[in-house]
Amino acid sequence: MADERANRKMSAILSADVKGYSRLMSEDEEGTVKALNECRDIIARCVTDHRGRVVDSPGDNVLAEFVSTVEAVKCAVKIQEDIKARNAELPQSSRMEFRIGVNLGDVIEEDDRIYGDGVNIAARLEGLAEAGGICISGTAFDHVKGKLSLGYQFVGKQTVKNIPDPIRAYKVLMAPADAGKVIGEDKHRKWRWVQAAAMMLALIAGAFFISNIYFGPPPIDSASPDKMAYPLPDKPSIAVLAFDNLSGDPEQEYFSDGIAENIITALSKVGELFVIARNSSFTYKGKPVKVQQVSRELGVRYVLEGSVQKSGDSVRITAQLIDAKSGQHVWAEKYDRDLKDIFKIQDEITLKIVNGLQIQLTEGEQARIWSKQNCSLDAYLKAAEAQSIRHKGTKESFIRYGQIGQEIVEAEPECLMGYSILAWYNAAIAAYTKSPKKFIEKAFKYAQKGLSIDDSDPSILRDAGLVYLHKREYEKAIEMGQRAVDIAPNGAEFHAMLGFILSYAEMPDKCIVHANQAIRLDPFPQPWPYATLGRCYLLKGQYDKSLEAYRKALNISPDNTVALSGIIAAYSLLGREEDAHREAKRLLELMPDLNVAFLNGSPFKNQEDRNLFIDAWLKAGIPDKRQTAQQNKDN
């Protein structure tokens, strides 16, 4: 139905953004905003002068539309010339440089906004341009060559995110001496002639080996198994990248993130798959990376890319599954649906991935991967926002996370997602407060309610396991954690939580197995799986391995007090007293009120395990009772 209402047309699209915008904002927020507004005025004037219109300008990006490709490229050149003139009067640190991409393609116009692959390609070309430069597509080049006093450099066919076929790309050469030049294209055409000749020889002679040995195809940048950071698993392995938000509204970022995350969660329940965690696959978000790089760094064969475009009550989702080993697409699909069908779209994509990888689901897996629809779309959107901000790690995001959980519970008392959020939220508070009991009871209440709604959901089982650990009910905690792993065997966070529980429950060997599996599923992990490993190695008496694991946690988060406290214990037990005292002093600077009594709140099942840390801390100089910050500094 969406296509029947759509107004399709061909347009020349200009997309521009600021090189290093995040860095500029971090260094001088007010100055950067002022400079951006000045540059936007320059761009808007140039667009108007070349018979175009500015369609949108979210963040540091400007999107403009033209009826003429020639005018679009002339406008791009004028923008770069005018901004270069502006920058010449400013110090280097205050200059603002734009990258510009221009494409001619099919777009959909709706309420003065434009969407579609024509826009997406312009945005991807922008990412290929240099600071102060312009990159145009092959379709745009075909319309402007010979018509402007410019030169062009063919930079090859580029594989870009969310576009199934490679696109021809040309760098615009603006120097007067380059006018009329087209660099690199002859070589490209010559190679195509050689390929054609090779094919003809193969057909005539019937000698397949001739075309492969003497006239072989150009090398494909494939993800060779011998270049992998990790060995490929012995089953189909996949990373789901963050879906691009094409809605033009940064506030919708959590919505596109939520779709990708829900697909990851569903796939993690399929035992015959190996699925990379959100935490690692989302590290590539907003970066111009190729699937081969993702494959090599995460140690997987398949990569899923996608985009989301939400407009009113409609949504367009594109997704493509790529075999990074061969560089070929397994499939690519586009979904134009009503927003209320979002659950069905996620299920369809999940099932298409499973079928594309030729995996036979068990009856239990078939039941588990379908989205539970006991929550409204509004609750789903709130939960997506909560999951997105949970990973920010700031005080404000943590508070907002709890607020969202409360909003969902109050609006929809039978929606599981709200109870899962509140169970985790209160359990997290309990771990860091001096009066944990009331928060543990709150977390327990929410976890129990969530389990009563659906006791097969791995997230609520994970939360319940953490709560039972706080309550010192170790068998129940292990049971909950193990059930979560059984239901979602590819869920890194569930392995990590089970390992965390086992590290306190006198099971260091099993803990190490699950902590290592969590890290393999999440190659760019948060610090706590490594801290869990460090604790378990310490309890096993393997102090060198413990120190190594704790150091990895600290490398991820330099001020992580859990990792630092473990390093102190490891140094002390290794007899490296000077190192232990140095790190103890650093920990006391971060936590001035710290004393060994703090460890009484740690949920160790065995008092001897707790005493191991207490003795090591005392030996390193951590006070046995509360001291003032000045006393700690003097020590």
Secondary structure, DSSP 8 states (H G I E B T S, - for coil): -HHHH-EEEEEEEEEEEETTHHHHHHH-HHHHHHHHHHHHHHHHHHHHHTTEEEEE--TT-EEEEES-HHHHHHHHHHHHHHHHHHHHTS-GGG---EEEEEEEEEEEEETTEEESHHHHHHHHHHHHS-TT-EEEEHHHHHHHTTTSS-EEEEEEEE--TT-SS-EEEEEEE-SGGGTT-EESHHHHHHHHHHHHHHHHHHHHH--HHHHHHTS---------GGG-SS---SS-EEEE---EE-SS-GGGHHHHHHHHHHHHHHHTT-TT-EE--HHHHGGGTTS---HHHHHHHHT-SEEEEEEEEEETTEEEEEEEEEETTTTEEEEEEEEEEEGGGHHHHHHHHHHHHHHHTT----HHHHHHHS----S-HHHHHHHHHHHHHHTT--HHHHHHHHHHHHHHHHH-TT-HHHHHHHHHHHHHHHTT-S--HHHHHHHHHHHHHHHHH-TT-HHHHHHHHHHHHHTT-HHHHHHHHHHHHHH-TT-HHHHHHHHHHHHHTT-HHHHHHHHHHHHHHSSS--HHHHHHHHHHHHHTT-HHHHHHHHHHHHHHSTT-HHHHHHHHHHHHHTT-HHHHHHHHHHHHHH-TT--GGGGGGS--SSHHHHHHHHHHHHHHT--SS---HHHHHH-
